Amino acid sequence: MEDSWKSYKGLWALSIPSIIATMLEPISSVVDTAFVGRFDTRLLAALAIGATLISSLTWMFNFLVHAPIQGVSEKIGKKNYSEVVSLCKVSLLLALGIGVALVIIFVPLRFHVYDFMGVEKGLVESCDDYFLTRLYGQSFILLFTVCLSLLRGFAKVKAAMIFISVSTIINIIFSYLSLYELSFGLKGVALATVVGNGVGFILSFIYLIRQEEIKSIFWKQPIIRENVFQLGTNALNIFGRSAFLTLSFFLCTKVAAHIGVVELASYQIVLQIWLFASFFTDGVATTGNIIGARAELPADAADLKYIFNKLLFMGVKIGLGFTVAYLFLDDLILSSFTTDIQVRESIAKVWALIAISQIPLSLAYVYDGLLFGLGRFDFLRKHMMIAFSFIFIPLAFYSYNQKSLIGIWIALIAIGMYRLVSNYFCVRAELEV
């Protein structure tokens, strides 16, 4: 492990670019939500459905983020560059295959999904404009996500930050033009996201294959069968975890749609603010993943415990920062998304709860990253299943029957609290952190 990683300065230097790089999906959705929310509330409700569906098809395959980081970082630590190339190719081909499969599956089924989500007839056309456009471009989004993860595995977090910045700028410019100048509606907003991700993928892939460790062997090195099984095993565990987490958000959107259009719009806004904080903290979690995978245990156990404790304290500070910002800058934040009085009143009912939950939730996110670095994907899958089955489902059922928006957020926060407690005991058992 590098000596610089043992100081807060070194950890922040690794984490800050990673924080920016891990905000690919939420930044795209936040930009879309902010522009559409100030444009039309009913369009925002349609966006809430479309964005939830496409985000689910991204989060469901979250193993394309975590498994490549852990695998590549581990192989680089062992200087096994042929396996690094093999893992890169397996990850990219898997992303491409999933993207194509999603189009084949969901294009004919999408209207049945809208019916299940309870989309009002007046919103179906706008919802379909957004979802279908994003779906056709999902391969670019998944490929860009994988390239960013592979670069983070190389610890090239600054390069990843640059590519995500380029993608986001393109998205912002084209989303604004699509809504306010060209009148393309939600289809144009979705296309802006796809174009931004497509450009980001091309640039990041070119940079990836030019890395010194692999540039001379990238095109010649065949895929190693063992790497397929290694990535596959980890991917299945992460997929199980991501599936239940994604299903939680999916069902929350259905509950919000059941309550009403105003509540659905307010849920979409709060969800983007919630996800922004979680993905921001994931930058620190990613640092834990990178460093944990590079460690040679048990030789590096003492150093790893020291670094992990620092990362956890960094997570607390980030959570505290979001809590303070949400409590004292609420008007500034929410006015960026909507001027609808009814939507603002709906958000006000849950806002304090969202704000004060940020500190424990930030700790939970960092603990996730530490366990990814330690390779405990099986533990994360098992306990997400437990949290979903015995905590989320009863609370979500109550929220649906009582038409309670605050019940939705209590259910999501309860999952986070369970993750914090269970992850704490697992990491403590592994390294006594």
C-alpha positions in Angstrom: 0.0 0.0 0.0 1.1 3.5 -0.7 2.4 5.5 2.3 0.3 8.6 1.3 -2.9 6.6 2.0 -2.1 6.5 5.7 -2.8 10.3 6.1 -6.0 12.2 5.8 -4.4 14.4 3.1 -3.6 11.3 1.0 -7.1 9.7 1.6 -8.9 12.9 0.6 -6.6 13.2 -2.5 -7.8 9.8 -3.5 -11.4 10.3 -2.4 -12.3 13.7 -3.8 -11.8 12.8 -7.5 -13.5 9.5 -6.7 -16.5 11.3 -5.1 -17.0 13.2 -8.4 -16.5 10.1 -10.5 -19.1 8.0 -8.6 -21.8 10.6 -9.1 -22.5 9.6 -12.7 -26.0 8.4 -12.3 -27.3 10.8 -9.6 -25.9 13.8 -11.4 -27.7 12.8 -14.6 -30.9 12.4 -12.7 -30.5 15.5 -10.6 -29.9 17.6 -13.7 -33.0 16.1 -15.4 -35.1 16.5 -12.3 -34.0 20.2 -11.7 -34.8 21.2 -15.3 -38.0 19.3 -15.6 -39.3 20.2 -12.1 -39.1 23.9 -12.8 -40.6 23.4 -16.3 -43.8 21.3 -15.4 -44.9 19.3 -12.4 -46.8 16.7 -14.4 -43.7 16.1 -16.6 -41.8 15.7 -13.4 -44.2 13.0 -12.3 -43.7 11.2 -15.6 -39.9 11.6 -15.2 -40.1 10.1 -11.7 -41.5 6.8 -13.2 -39.1 6.8 -16.2 -36.0 7.7 -14.2 -36.9 5.1 -11.5 -37.2 2.4 -14.1 -34.0 3.2 -15.9 -32.1 3.8 -12.7 -33.3 0.4 -11.5 -31.8 -1.2 -14.6 -28.5 0.5 -13.7 -28.4 -0.2 -10.0 -29.5 -3.8 -10.5 -26.2 -4.4 -12.2 -24.2 -2.5 -9.7 -21.6 -5.3 -9.8 -20.3 -3.6 -12.9 -19.1 -0.9 -10.5 -17.8 -2.8 -7.4 -16.5 -6.1 -8.8 -14.1 -4.5 -11.4 -12.7 -2.1 -8.9 -11.9 -4.8 -6.4 -10.7 -7.3 -9.0 -8.5 -4.9 -11.0 -7.1 -3.3 -7.9 -6.2 -6.7 -6.4 -4.5 -7.9 -9.6 -2.5 -4.7 -9.9 -1.3 -5.1 -6.4 0.0 -8.5 -7.4 1.4 -7.1 -10.7 -0.6 -9.7 -12.6 -1.3 -7.5 -15.6 -2.5 -10.3 -18.0 -5.3 -10.9 -15.6 -6.0 -7.2 -15.3 -6.6 -7.1 -19.1 -8.7 -10.2 -18.9 -10.9 -8.7 -16.2 -11.2 -5.4 -18.2 -12.4 -7.4 -21.3 -14.8 -9.5 -19.3 -16.3 -6.5 -17.6 -16.8 -4.5 -20.8 -18.3 -7.5 -22.7 -20.7 -8.2 -19.8 -21.8 -4.5 -19.8 -22.4 -4.6 -23.5 -24.3 -7.9 -23.3 -26.5 -6.7 -20.5 -27.3 -3.4 -22.3 -28.5 -5.3 -25.4 -30.4 -7.8 -23.4 -32.3 -5.1 -21.6 -33.5 -3.6 -24.9 -34.7 -7.0 -26.1 -36.6 -7.7 -22.9 -38.1 -4.4 -21.9 -39.1 -2.8 -25.3 -42.0 -5.2 -25.7 -42.8 -5.3 -21.9 -42.6 -1.6 -21.0 -46.3 -0.8 -21.1 -47.0 -3.7 -18.8 -44.4 -2.3 -16.4 -46.1 1.1 -16.6 -49.4 -0.5 -15.7 -47.8 -2.3 -12.7 -46.3 1.1 -11.5 -49.8 2.6 -11.6 -48.9 5.3 -14.2 -51.8 7.6 -15.0 -53.0 7.4 -18.6 -52.1 11.1 -19.1 -48.5 10.5 -18.1 -47.8 7.3 -20.1 -46.7 9.0 -23.3 -44.3 11.4 -21.6 -43.0 8.6 -19.4 -42.4 6.4 -22.4 -40.6 9.1 -24.3 -38.0 9.3 -21.5 -37.7 5.6 -20.6 -37.5 4.3 -24.1 -34.8 6.8 -25.2 -32.8 6.0 -22.1 -33.3 2.3 -22.6 -31.9 2.4 -26.1 -28.8 4.1 -24.8 -28.4 1.9 -21.7 -25.4 0.1 -23.2 -23.4 3.4 -23.4 -24.3 4.1 -19.7 -23.2 0.6 -18.5 -20.0 0.7 -20.6 -19.1 4.2 -19.3 -19.8 3.0 -15.8 -17.5 0.0 -16.3 -14.7 2.2 -17.7 -14.9 4.5 -14.8 -14.7 1.5 -12.4 -11.7 0.0 -14.2 -9.9 3.4 -14.0 -10.6 3.6 -10.3 -9.2 0.1 -10.0 -6.0 1.5 -11.5 -6.4 4.4 -8.9 -6.8 6.8 -11.8 -9.5 8.7 -10.0 -8.6 12.1 -11.3 -9.0 10.9 -14.9 -12.4 9.4 -14.0 -13.3 12.7 -12.5 -12.5 14.6 -15.8 -14.5 12.2 -17.9 -17.6 12.4 -15.7 -17.3 16.2 -15.7 -17.3 16.2 -19.6 -20.3 13.9 -19.6 -22.2 16.0 -17.1 -21.5 19.3 -18.9 -22.8 17.7 -22.2 -25.9 16.5 -20.3 -26.6 19.9 -18.8 -26.3 21.8 -22.0 -28.4 19.5 -24.2 -31.0 19.0 -21.4 -31.5 22.7 -21.2 -31.7 23.2 -25.0 -34.1 20.2 -25.3 -36.6 21.7 -22.8 -36.4 25.4 -23.2 -35.2 26.0 -26.7 -36.0 23.0 -28.9 -39.2 21.8 -27.2 -38.2 18.2 -27.4 -39.7 17.4 -24.0 -38.6 14.4 -22.0 -37.3 12.6 -25.0 -34.7 15.3 -25.5 -33.8 15.3 -21.8 -33.2 11.5 -22.0 -31.2 11.8 -25.2 -29.0 14.4 -23.6 -28.1 11.9 -20.9 -27.4 9.2 -23.5 -25.1 11.4 -25.6 -23.2 12.6 -22.5 -22.6 9.0 -21.4 -21.7 7.9 -24.9 -19.0 10.6 -25.3 -17.7 9.8 -21.8 -17.4 6.1 -22.7 -15.4 6.7 -25.8 -13.0 9.1 -24.1 -12.6 6.8 -21.0 -12.1 3.7 -23.0 -9.3 5.3 -25.1 -7.6 6.4 -21.9 -8.0 3.0 -20.3 -6.3 1.0 -23.1 -3.4 3.4 -23.0 -2.5 2.6 -19.4 1.2 1.8 -19.2 0.7 -1.6 -17.5 -1.6 -3.0 -20.2 -1.2 -0.9 -23.4 1.2 -3.4 -25.0 -0.9 -6.5 -24.3 -4.5 -5.2 -24.3 -5.4 -6.4 -27.8 -3.3 -9.6 -27.7 -4.3 -10.9 -24.3 -7.1 -13.4 -24.4 -9.8 -13.7 -21.8 -8.7 -16.0 -18.9 -11.4 -18.5 -17.9 -10.7 -18.2 -14.2 -11.4 -14.5 -14.4 -14.8 -15.1 -15.8 -15.7 -17.4 -12.9 -14.1 -15.0 -10.4 -16.0 -12.0 -11.7 -19.1 -14.1 -12.1 -19.1 -15.3 -8.5 -18.6 -11.8 -7.1 -21.2 -10.4 -9.6 -23.9 -12.9 -8.5 -23.4 -11.8 -4.8 -23.4 -8.1 -5.7 -26.4 -8.7 -8.1 -28.3 -10.2 -5.2 -27.6 -7.3 -3.0 -28.3 -4.7 -5.7 -31.5 -6.5 -6.8 -33.1 -6.2 -3.3 -31.9 -2.6 -2.9 -33.2 -1.6 -6.3 -36.5 -3.4 -5.7 -36.9 -1.2 -2.5 -36.6 2.0 -4.6 -38.9 0.5 -7.3 -41.6 -0.3 -4.7 -41.2 3.1 -3.1 -42.0 4.8 -6.4 -45.1 2.6 -6.8 -46.3 3.6 -3.3 -45.7 7.3 -4.1 -47.6 6.9 -7.4 -50.4 5.3 -5.5 -50.6 8.2 -3.1 -50.9 10.9 -5.8 -49.1 13.0 -8.5 -48.0 15.7 -6.0 -46.5 13.1 -3.7 -44.8 11.3 -6.6 -43.2 14.5 -7.8 -42.0 15.3 -4.2 -40.7 11.8 -3.8 -38.7 12.2 -7.0 -37.1 15.4 -5.8 -36.2 14.1 -2.4 -34.9 10.8 -3.9 -32.4 12.8 -6.1 -31.3 14.8 -3.1 -30.9 11.5 -1.1 -29.0 9.8 -3.8 -26.7 12.8 -4.3 -25.6 12.5 -0.7 -25.2 8.7 -0.9 -23.2 8.7 -4.1 -21.1 11.6 -2.7 -20.2 9.4 0.3 -19.6 6.5 -2.0 -16.5 8.3 -3.1 -15.0 7.6 0.3 -16.4 4.0 0.2 -14.7 3.5 -3.2 -11.4 4.5 -1.6 -11.9 1.8 1.0 -12.6 -0.7 -1.8 -9.4 0.2 -3.7 -7.2 0.2 -0.6 -8.8 -2.9 0.9 -8.3 -4.9 -2.3 -4.6 -3.8 -2.6 -3.8 -5.0 1.0 -1.8 -8.1 1.5 -3.4 -9.8 4.5 -2.5 -10.5 7.2 0.8 -8.6 6.7 -1.0 -5.3 6.1 -3.8 -5.8 8.7 -2.5 -3.2 11.1 -2.1 -0.5 8.4 -5.5 -1.4 7.0 -7.3 -1.0 10.4 -5.6 2.4 10.8 -6.7 3.6 7.3 -10.3 2.2 7.7 -10.8 4.1 10.9 -9.8 7.3 9.1 -12.2 6.6 6.3 -15.0 6.1 8.7 -14.3 9.4 10.4 -14.3 11.0 6.9 -17.7 9.5 6.3 -19.0 11.0 9.6 -17.8 14.5 8.5 -19.5 14.2 5.1 -22.8 13.1 6.7 -22.6 16.0 9.2 -22.0 18.4 6.3 -25.1 17.2 4.5 -27.2 17.3 7.7 -26.3 20.9 8.3 -26.8 21.9 4.6 -30.2 20.2 4.5 -31.4 21.8 7.7 -30.2 25.4 7.0 -30.2 25.6 3.2 -33.5 23.8 2.6 -35.1 26.7 0.7 -32.1 27.2 -1.5 -31.9 23.5 -2.3 -35.5 22.9 -3.0 -36.1 26.0 -5.0 -33.6 24.6 -7.5 -36.1 21.8 -8.2 -39.6 23.2 -8.0 -41.7 26.3 -7.3 -44.9 24.3 -6.9 -46.3 25.1 -3.4 -48.1 21.8 -3.0 -44.9 19.8 -3.8 -42.9 21.9 -1.4 -45.5 21.3 1.4 -45.3 17.6 0.7 -41.5 17.6 0.9 -41.6 19.6 4.2 -43.3 16.7 5.9 -40.3 14.4 5.5 -37.4 16.9 5.2 -36.2 16.9 8.8 -36.1 13.1 8.8 -34.0 13.1 5.6 -31.6 15.6 7.1 -30.9 14.0 10.5 -30.5 10.5 8.9 -27.4 11.6 6.9 -24.7 10.9 9.5 -25.6 7.2 10.3 -26.4 6.6 6.6 -23.0 8.0 5.5 -21.3 5.6 7.9 -23.3 2.7 6.5 -22.1 3.6 2.9 -18.5 3.7 4.0 -18.8 0.3 5.7 -20.2 -1.1 2.4 -17.0 0.1 0.7 -14.8 -1.5 3.3 -16.5 -4.8 2.9 -16.2 -4.6 -0.9 -12.5 -4.1 -0.5 -12.3 -7.1 1.9 -14.2 -9.2 -0.7 -17.2 -9.9 1.6 -19.7 -9.7 -1.2 -21.6 -12.7 0.2 -22.2 -11.0 3.5 -23.6 -7.9 1.9 -26.0 -9.9 -0.3 -27.2 -12.0 2.7 -27.9 -9.0 4.9 -29.6 -6.9 2.2 -32.0 -9.8 1.7 -32.7 -9.9 5.5 -33.2 -6.1 5.6 -35.6 -6.1 2.6 -37.7 -9.1 3.8 -38.1 -8.3 7.5 -37.7 -4.5 7.7 -38.6 -2.9 4.4 -41.6 -5.0 3.3 -43.7 -4.5 6.4 -43.0 -0.7 6.5 -43.7 -0.4 2.7 -47.0 -2.3 3.1 -48.0 0.0 5.9 -47.1 3.1 3.7 -49.2 1.8 0.8 -52.3 1.1 2.9 -52.1 4.3 4.9 -51.0 6.4 1.9 -48.1 7.7 4.0 -45.2 9.4 2.2 -43.2 9.6 5.4 -43.6 5.8 5.8 -41.7 5.4 2.5 -38.7 7.2 3.9 -38.8 5.5 7.3 -38.6 2.2 5.4 -35.5 3.3 3.3 -33.8 4.8 6.4 -34.5 1.6 8.4 -32.7 -0.4 5.7 -29.7 1.9 6.0 -29.6 1.6 9.8 -29.6 -2.2 9.6 -26.8 -2.1 7.1 -24.8 0.1 9.5 -25.2 -2.3 12.4 -24.6 -5.5 10.5 -21.6 -4.1 8.5 -20.1 -2.8 11.7 -20.0 -6.2 13.3 -18.7 -7.9 10.1 -15.8 -5.4 9.6 -15.0 -5.6 13.4 -14.8 -9.4 13.1 -12.5 -9.2 10.0 -10.1 -6.5 11.2 -11.3 -5.4 14.7 -12.0 -1.9 13.3 
